Amino acid sequence: MSENTEPVVDLESAELEVDLPPIGSRERYDALMQVVRNRVTVRKFDQNHVVPDETYDLILEAARHGPSGANAQPWHYVIVRDQEIKDQIAAYFVEEQRFRAKAKMKFPTPDYRGLATAPGFIVVCSDMRWVNAFPVLNDGSDMDRMYKENAERILLQSVAASTMSAHLAAAALGYNVWWVTAIGQESAQNAMKPLLGIPDELSVLDIFLFGPPAQKPYKRWRKSLDDISNRDRFDPDHFMTDEDLNDWIKTRRHRVMYKDASKID
C-alpha cells in the first residue's frame, strides 16, 4: 500500500480558521476565566430540567476541538437520555459506595445516588488500541513497555483535555457539572458497557454529568498561585514528604473535597 501524503484538510482554509486576539489582549482571557472559575461541581441536580439536543451538540463541539497526541482524537461520547439506564448506572455506583464503606477504605466517597438526577449524562469512552498511534516499538521489550506506559498517559491526557473542554462549554451555558472518575474497576466496565452497547475493545473512562443544581452550589477550595508555580526550577518548599502527604490525606482531604474555601484553615 502506497503512503498517501496529501493533507486531510485544505491548508489555506485551515489557516483562515485560526482567529486569535492580539498577544496580551485580556478580553477573551477574562471571559474564559469567568467560565473557568464557575465550572463548579455539584452532586445532585434538578431532575426536572430537560437538556435540548442543541445543547449536547454545543458541548460536544467544544470537546471535538480538544488537543490529542498524534491528533488521534481517541474519544467517543455516549449521550444517555434513558432514565432507566441512568438509574442502573447510578445503582452500580451506589453499590461501589457501600463496598468502600465495608472495606474501610476511609475515603470520603460522594453520594452516588445523585448520578440518577443528572439531566445531562454523557459517558466518555476510548479505545486503548490508540496507544499504537503514539511512539511504541511493539516488540515486547522492556523499552517497548516503557514507551507503552507513556503512550497510555498520552491517550488518557488527550481524552481528559477533550472532556475538560466539554465541562467548560457546559459551564459557559450556565450548567453545573460533575466529573465522575471511579470507573477503572473491571466491575464498572462490565456493569456499563452492555447497557450502552459499547464494544469490548473500548473502555469507559469517565462520566460527565451536567444540569441545574438541586441546591445552591459553592466554590471549593483551591491552592494559591504561589503554591503551584515554580520558576526555572522546582521549588523544594513545594515538595511533600510521605509523612506530609499521609497527614494531608488523613486530616485535610475530606475537608477540601466537600467544604468551601472559608472553612479551610
C-alpha positions in Angstrom: 0.0 0.0 0.0 1.5 3.3 -1.0 1.6 6.1 1.6 -0.8 8.9 1.0 1.0 12.2 1.9 -1.9 14.5 0.9 -3.1 16.7 3.8 -6.6 15.8 5.1 -7.6 19.5 5.2 -7.3 22.4 2.8 -4.4 24.2 4.3 -5.5 27.7 3.1 -8.9 27.2 4.6 -7.4 25.7 7.8 -5.2 28.7 8.3 -8.1 31.1 7.9 -9.9 29.3 10.8 -7.3 30.4 13.3 -8.6 33.6 14.9 -6.5 34.6 17.9 -6.6 38.0 19.6 -3.5 40.2 19.8 -0.9 38.8 22.2 -1.5 40.2 25.6 -5.2 41.1 25.0 -7.3 40.4 28.1 -10.8 40.5 26.7 -11.1 36.8 25.7 -8.9 35.7 28.7 -11.2 37.5 31.2 -14.3 35.9 29.6 -12.6 32.5 29.7 -11.6 32.8 33.3 -15.2 33.7 34.2 -16.2 30.4 32.8 -13.2 28.5 34.4 -13.9 29.9 37.9 -17.5 28.9 37.6 -17.0 25.4 36.5 -18.4 24.2 39.8 -19.1 20.6 40.8 -22.4 19.6 42.3 -23.6 16.0 43.1 -27.3 16.4 42.9 -29.2 18.1 40.1 -32.7 19.4 39.3 -34.0 16.3 37.6 -36.9 18.2 36.0 -34.7 20.1 33.6 -34.7 18.8 30.0 -31.5 19.3 28.1 -32.2 20.4 24.5 -30.5 18.3 21.7 -28.7 21.5 20.6 -27.1 21.8 24.0 -25.5 18.4 23.6 -24.2 19.4 20.2 -22.7 22.7 21.5 -21.0 20.8 24.4 -19.6 18.1 22.2 -18.5 20.6 19.6 -16.2 22.0 22.3 -15.0 18.5 23.1 -14.3 17.8 19.5 -11.7 20.6 19.4 -9.6 19.2 22.3 -5.9 18.6 21.7 -4.7 15.0 21.4 -1.5 13.1 20.8 -0.9 12.4 17.1 -4.1 14.3 16.5 -5.7 10.8 17.0 -8.8 12.3 18.8 -9.3 8.9 20.6 -12.6 9.7 22.2 -16.2 8.7 22.0 -19.1 10.3 23.8 -22.3 8.4 24.6 -25.3 10.6 25.4 -27.6 8.9 27.9 -31.2 10.2 27.9 -33.0 7.0 29.0 -33.8 7.4 32.7 -33.8 3.7 33.3 -30.2 3.4 32.1 -29.2 6.3 34.3 -30.8 4.6 37.2 -28.9 1.3 36.5 -25.6 3.1 36.2 -26.3 5.0 39.4 -27.2 1.7 41.2 -23.8 0.3 40.3 -22.0 3.3 41.9 -24.2 3.1 45.0 -23.0 -0.5 45.4 -19.5 0.7 44.9 -20.1 3.3 47.6 -21.3 0.6 50.0 -18.3 -1.6 49.2 -15.9 1.2 50.1 -17.6 1.6 53.4 -17.5 -2.1 54.2 -13.8 -2.3 53.0 -13.0 0.6 55.4 -11.2 2.5 52.7 -11.6 5.7 54.7 -12.3 7.6 51.5 -14.9 10.3 51.7 -17.0 8.9 48.9 -19.7 11.2 47.4 -23.3 10.2 47.4 -23.6 8.5 44.1 -27.4 8.5 44.2 -27.1 11.9 42.6 -26.0 10.4 39.2 -29.6 9.4 38.5 -30.7 13.0 38.9 -28.4 14.5 36.2 -30.4 15.8 33.2 -27.2 15.9 31.1 -25.5 12.5 31.2 -22.5 11.7 28.9 -20.3 8.6 29.1 -16.8 9.1 27.9 -15.0 6.2 26.2 -11.8 5.5 24.4 -10.2 2.6 22.5 -6.9 1.8 24.2 -5.6 0.4 20.9 -5.0 4.0 20.0 -1.7 3.8 22.1 -0.3 2.3 18.8 -0.7 5.7 17.2 1.9 7.1 19.6 5.7 6.2 19.8 5.9 2.5 20.6 8.0 -0.4 19.4 5.5 -3.3 19.7 8.3 -5.9 20.1 7.6 -6.9 23.7 10.9 -5.5 25.0 11.4 -3.6 28.3 12.0 -0.5 26.1 8.6 -1.1 24.4 6.9 -1.4 27.8 8.3 1.9 28.9 7.1 3.6 25.7 3.6 1.9 26.0 3.3 3.3 29.5 4.0 6.7 28.2 1.6 6.1 25.3 -1.2 5.3 27.7 -0.5 8.6 29.5 -0.8 10.4 26.2 -4.1 8.7 25.5 -5.6 9.5 28.9 -4.3 13.1 28.8 -5.9 13.5 25.4 -9.3 12.3 26.5 -9.1 14.4 29.6 -8.3 17.5 27.6 -11.3 16.9 25.4 -13.5 16.2 28.4 -12.4 19.4 30.1 -13.4 21.4 27.0 -16.9 19.8 27.3 -17.0 20.8 31.0 -16.1 24.4 30.2 -18.7 24.5 27.4 -21.4 23.3 29.9 -20.3 25.9 32.4 -20.4 28.6 29.7 -24.0 27.5 29.0 -24.9 28.0 32.7 -24.7 24.4 34.0 -23.1 22.9 37.0 -21.2 19.7 36.4 -19.8 16.5 37.9 -16.8 14.6 36.6 -17.3 11.0 37.7 -14.0 9.1 37.6 -14.4 5.9 39.7 -14.6 3.7 36.6 -11.3 1.8 36.4 -12.5 -1.3 38.0 -13.4 -4.3 35.8 -16.8 -4.5 37.5 -17.6 -0.9 36.4 -16.8 -1.8 32.8 -18.9 -4.9 33.0 -21.8 -3.0 34.5 -21.9 -0.2 32.0 -20.7 -1.4 28.6 -23.5 -3.9 27.9 -26.1 -1.2 28.9 -24.7 1.2 26.3 -23.7 -1.3 23.6 -20.0 -0.3 24.0 -17.7 -2.8 22.2 -15.3 -4.9 24.3 -12.3 -3.2 22.8 -13.4 0.2 24.2 -13.0 1.4 27.8 -15.3 3.7 29.8 -13.0 6.4 31.2 -15.3 9.0 32.8 -18.9 10.1 33.1 -19.7 13.7 32.5 -22.8 15.0 34.2 -24.4 18.4 34.0 -27.5 20.3 34.8 -29.1 22.9 37.1 -28.2 22.3 40.7 -30.7 20.9 43.2 -29.2 23.1 45.9 -27.1 26.3 45.8 -23.6 25.4 44.7 -20.4 26.6 46.3 -16.9 27.2 45.2 -14.4 24.6 46.6 -11.0 25.5 48.0 -8.2 26.0 45.5 -4.4 26.1 46.1 -2.9 29.6 45.7 -0.9 30.5 42.6 2.2 30.6 44.7 1.6 27.0 45.9 1.7 25.6 42.3 4.1 28.0 40.5 7.8 27.3 40.0 10.3 29.4 38.1 13.1 27.7 36.1 13.5 25.0 38.8 11.1 23.1 41.1 10.8 24.9 44.4 11.8 22.5 47.1 9.4 24.1 49.5 6.6 22.6 47.4 7.8 19.1 47.9 5.7 16.9 50.2 7.4 14.0 52.1 5.5 10.7 52.5 4.6 11.9 56.0 3.3 15.3 54.7 1.2 13.6 52.2 -0.2 11.0 54.5 -1.0 13.7 57.0 -2.8 15.7 54.3 -4.9 12.7 53.3 -5.8 12.0 57.0 -6.5 15.5 58.2 -7.4 17.6 55.2 -8.7 15.6 52.2 -12.2 15.2 53.5 -12.4 19.0 54.2 -11.1 20.2 50.8 -13.4 17.8 49.0 -16.7 19.0 50.5 -16.2 22.4 52.2 -15.9 25.8 50.7 -12.8 28.0 51.0 -13.9 29.9 54.1 -13.9 26.6 56.1 -10.3 25.7 55.2 -7.6 26.8 57.6 
